[in-house]
């Protein structure tokens, strides 16, 4: 995971933009079922125990269990997602969708961790 070169947003190793969902503010995954089809979660790759930060990533990376299986990567406590309509490096078609989706910037303020909220 790296900060994009042309914009100050987080992207995966292939350059695909990463998003956060404001209803996840308590550090709990709320985008499941049909939502997760349009907004696939960024999951840890098999055989990996921790996400790896690249250049420009200044926040804290972690994981939380995804209700539909696997470990979902978090940034400053926010679960991370892709947008299914983003096909190429640098695409940000999900920015602002429904007033609840935003690209992740390196300076994204921490969400509340699930343990602090009693989850």
ABEGO torsion letter per residue (X at the ends): XBBBAABBBBBBAAGBBBBBBAAAAAGBBABBEAAAAABBBBBBBBGBABBBBBBGBABBBBBBBBAAEEBBBBBGGBBBBBBAABABBGBAAABGBGGABBBBBAABBBBBBAAAAGX
